Amino acid sequence: MNFSELGLSPKVLEAVTAAGYTQPTPIQEQAIPRVLERRDVLGIAQTGTGKTAAFTLPMITLLEQGRARARMPRTLILEPTRELAAQVEESFVRYGAGQKLNVALLIGGVSFGDQDLKIARGVDVLIATPGRLLDHIERGKLLLTGIEVLVIDEADRMLDMGFIPDIEKICRMVPFTRQTLFFSATMPPEIQRITDAFLHNPVRIETARQATTASTITQRLVATPHNPAQKRETLRRLMRDSDDVKNGIIFCNRKIDVQLLLKSLLSHSFNVAALHGDMDQRARTVALDGFRAGTTQFLVASDVAARGLDIPDVSHVFNYDAPHHAEDYVHRIGRTGRAGKLGTAFTLISPEDHKNLSAIEAMIKRPIEWLGPSLDESGFASEAPAPRGRGGRNAPAKGQPRKSPEAKPAEIKSEAPKESPHAPSKRPPAPVPQTENAAAPAEPRAPREQRDTRPPRDERPARSDENRPRRSYPEDNEPTPLGLGDHMPGFMMRSAKLK
Ligand code: AMP
């Protein structure tokens, strides 16, 4: 099938040609005519299937008729993360070239002033994360009563991030007669409930589940000891010695390990930046832009921050940790081998990862080859994994000396590079500003009349877009410290004098 058979306007077809697309993807082929017929659509599809264009192209065609009114946007797109929202904005700019479309992006971590101005001028397409959108509505600066099309993208991601109550609230604020386009990679019962409640006789479009990985990606497992210092050494060897490493994304399961690994790699002169949900928006944008532009060679990332990102030219993915959810493996390695390019994905496997690896291989329905000796052949398998639990990940077993002290952040600084320093191109950039929200104290709830003076939702610690309570994301499964753990205040250690 050809794009010209789908009913898109001539201007949009021009933009499609300019983008270099010759054929619609299956979801585009099925969704575009339905959206143009003003039907509700339930698309069960992942990123990488062309789903963004499946809703943006027909929306732009529909928006060619009519005009936006002040404070009353015509269409609304909800995205779970700021990066995905920014990516969708880019799509509108790209496919809407030559059209007078007013697009506004409402994401957290950016000042309200410019966003208010844009809304006041009248917006055709409003792209928002749920928290910031509700903030604008609470401030009385925005009305959703003119919404003609509502898009809810990555709904299962919204569920993971605790956004579903916000989504329900927003769905009740838009007119009953609007058209709804709803996209989710999976359909757990909570998502099914929402689609039953808010979609009107939707057309259900299901693209092949991404349980298989692209043939353009070479996948290899790499046996490693569980000990963090040795694991980092294994990673560095892969980053330095593998063929054709142009750039790469390194995935960790937990935000704290993203930070630790960043510090370690910087100390080893790698050109690397971090991307995770606790970083402020400016730092996230700087990290991502640097990586896209090629000025940063490596990105250490968490799943939440990196999911769905469309960076066309990533040569390598390194799974520093095997993901707990097999689906995340497919998403992670899908960051490479995109747009017909070749890519390589290495996954470090330590004795602790047996279960995760079995789940991954079961999902992709084939075993992954080892690079070098397998875990069994390597002899690492017989090592006792570091004990987890109350005493922390690296606490010694009863009666044993501490085995891997370098897992403590302070000691990473002294992990001196063993190899000679790298070529100038691998010099580290200025350190990326880190965690702002994580250390912020919990904020007391203000009386109702003071609500407008409270900080925006996305700056409140427990309610920010990526810091909201999530259901069971492994990134935050830190072992519970005993008492105050390593954070015992000095005054509590002083001996007390009894009178
Ligand atoms: P998405 O699933 O929306 O994240 O899109 C993934 C990638 O596919 C993006 O880089 C798009 O530019 C690209 N893409 C979308 N539609 C097409 C198409 N019909 N032909 C080729 N590439 C496409």
Boltz pocket constraint, residues with backbone or C-beta under 6 A from the ligand:
constraints:
  - pocket:
      binder: B
      contacts: [[A, 20], [A, 21], [A, 22], [A, 23], [A, 24], [A, 25], [A, 28], [A, 46], [A, 47], [A, 48], [A, 49], [A, 50], [A, 51], [A, 52], [A, 53], [A, 308], [A, 310], [A, 312]]
      max_distance: 6.0
